[in-house]
Amino acid sequence: MVKNGKLGACWSYVYAVQCKECLKWRRIPTQEVFEGIRANATKDPFVCNKKLEVTCDDPADIEYDSSRTWVIDKPDVPKTPPGFIREVILRKDFSKMDAHYITPEGKRLRSSVEAATFLEEHPEYNQTISIADFSFITPKVMSETIPKDYVRKLGIEKKIVKQNGKKLFGSA
């Protein structure tokens, strides 16, 4: 859960993947399971029957709509190394997300350079982890799903309109 201090809103994450065959969205129970699916998305795309007792004939678990802010991940991002935590944080202005890793020692890594430096300083991880296990690629924020109320409160409407080349919301 992420706390957005400026607006006092709490965010919770729902992990979902889209079936390659029927294009329905399926909820995924944990970040760990989601990361496993995402890490192999190109060579082993998700299909409904990979989820226990689910087929393409079943209704979608979740609908892509503006009832929540959607962010779409890139395929093939590696799973988080064991003992580390990967956080993806939505900026307060909804413009983009930032990826950070938290090490088992509690240090926050914000870039590949910081991750490489950490691995150099902690050779005990070299047997199980490499720099290739860290990805700072972030999901894309789907601007059409940003709540209109937040757009008005944050005064970012013009920025969103400019980014997309078309007017998405009425004037603030």
C-alpha positions in Angstrom: 0.0 0.0 0.0 1.3 3.4 -0.9 0.3 6.5 1.1 -0.1 9.6 -1.0 0.6 12.4 1.5 -0.6 15.3 -0.4 -4.2 14.0 -0.9 -4.3 11.7 2.0 -5.3 8.8 -0.2 -4.2 5.2 0.3 -3.5 3.1 -2.7 -3.6 -0.7 -2.9 -2.3 -2.9 -5.7 -4.2 -5.5 -7.6 -2.0 -7.8 -9.7 -3.6 -8.8 -12.9 -2.6 -10.3 -16.3 -4.3 -10.4 -19.6 -5.0 -13.7 -21.3 -3.3 -13.9 -24.7 -6.2 -15.8 -26.2 -9.4 -14.1 -24.9 -7.9 -10.8 -23.7 -9.7 -11.0 -20.4 -8.0 -9.8 -17.3 -7.3 -12.3 -14.5 -6.3 -11.4 -10.9 -3.1 -12.8 -9.6 -2.9 -13.5 -5.9 0.6 -12.1 -5.0 3.4 -10.0 -6.3 5.7 -13.0 -6.4 3.3 -15.0 -8.7 2.8 -11.9 -10.9 6.5 -11.4 -11.2 7.0 -15.0 -12.3 4.4 -14.6 -15.1 5.8 -11.2 -16.1 9.4 -12.6 -16.2 8.4 -15.2 -18.8 5.7 -13.2 -20.7 7.3 -13.5 -24.1 8.4 -17.1 -24.1 5.4 -18.4 -22.1 2.4 -16.0 -22.4 -0.4 -16.2 -19.9 -3.6 -17.9 -20.9 -6.6 -18.4 -18.7 -6.2 -22.2 -18.2 -2.9 -21.6 -16.4 -5.1 -20.3 -13.5 -6.7 -23.1 -11.5 -10.3 -23.9 -12.6 -10.4 -20.9 -15.0 -11.1 -20.9 -18.8 -11.5 -18.3 -21.4 -15.3 -19.0 -21.2 -15.4 -17.6 -17.6 -16.1 -13.9 -17.1 -13.1 -11.6 -16.5 -11.9 -11.3 -12.9 -11.4 -7.5 -13.4 -12.4 -5.0 -16.1 -10.1 -2.5 -17.6 -11.9 0.8 -16.9 -11.5 4.0 -15.0 -12.7 2.7 -11.7 -9.1 2.4 -10.7 -5.8 3.8 -12.0 -4.1 1.2 -14.3 -0.4 0.8 -14.9 0.8 -1.6 -17.5 4.1 -3.4 -17.0 6.6 -4.3 -19.7 7.0 -8.0 -20.4 10.1 -10.0 -19.3 11.1 -7.8 -16.3 13.1 -10.2 -14.1 11.7 -11.5 -10.8 12.9 -9.6 -7.7 16.0 -11.3 -6.3 15.4 -13.4 -3.1 15.5 -11.3 0.0 15.0 -8.0 -1.8 11.8 -6.0 -2.2 10.9 -4.2 -5.4 8.7 -1.2 -5.0 7.1 0.7 -7.8 5.8 4.0 -6.7 3.3 6.2 -8.5 4.3 9.9 -8.4 1.9 12.3 -6.8 1.2 14.0 -10.1 0.5 10.6 -11.8 3.1 11.4 -14.5 5.1 8.2 -14.1 6.3 5.6 -11.7 9.7 5.0 -10.0 11.2 1.6 -9.3 13.3 1.0 -6.2 14.8 -2.1 -4.7 15.2 -2.5 -0.9 18.1 -4.7 0.1 18.0 -7.2 2.9 20.1 -4.7 4.8 17.4 -2.0 4.3 19.3 0.1 1.8 17.2 1.6 -1.0 18.6 1.2 -4.6 17.2 3.7 -7.1 19.3 2.8 -10.2 21.4 0.2 -12.0 24.5 2.1 -10.9 23.4 1.9 -7.2 22.6 -1.8 -7.6 26.0 -2.5 -9.2 27.8 -0.6 -6.4 25.8 -2.5 -3.8 26.8 -5.9 -5.4 30.5 -4.8 -5.5 30.3 -3.8 -1.8 28.5 -7.1 -0.8 30.3 -10.0 -2.5 28.3 -12.4 -0.5 25.4 -11.9 -3.0 27.6 -12.6 -6.1 26.9 -16.4 -6.0 23.1 -16.0 -6.3 22.5 -12.5 -7.8 23.8 -10.5 -10.7 23.1 -7.0 -12.0 20.8 -8.6 -14.6 18.4 -9.5 -11.8 17.6 -5.8 -11.3 15.3 -3.8 -13.6 14.4 -0.2 -13.1 11.9 -0.3 -16.0 8.6 1.0 -14.7 5.0 0.4 -15.8 3.2 2.9 -18.0 0.5 4.9 -16.2 -2.6 4.7 -18.3 -3.7 8.3 -18.4 -7.3 7.6 -19.3 -7.7 5.8 -16.0 -6.5 8.6 -13.7 -9.4 9.7 -11.6 -10.8 13.1 -12.7 -11.0 14.4 -9.2 -7.3 13.9 -8.7 -6.5 15.5 -12.0 -8.4 18.6 -10.8 -7.0 18.6 -7.3 -3.4 18.3 -8.5 -3.8 20.8 -11.3 -2.2 18.4 -13.8 -5.0 18.5 -16.4 -3.0 20.6 -18.9 0.0 18.3 -18.5 -2.1 15.2 -19.3 -3.8 16.9 -22.2 -0.4 17.9 -23.6 1.1 14.4 -23.1 -1.6 12.7 -25.0 -2.3 15.3 -27.7 -6.0 15.3 -26.9 -8.4 16.6 -24.3 -9.3 13.8 -21.8 -11.1 15.8 -19.1 -13.2 18.9 -18.8 -11.6 22.1 -17.5 -10.7 22.2 -13.8 
